[in-house]
């Protein structure tokens, strides 16, 4: 089973802290408003990790 890299895990953790603090925004440049769903926050973290070129398993 493929695993997330350590850096990818840290990126997702950072995003989840932003979500808990209520500062995580969705969409380009945060124009989509506040993220209210935990699932959406995780998806944003995974997406940002992929964009940074970190090891993230496929769906």
Beta strands, then each sheet from edge to edge (+ up, - down):
end
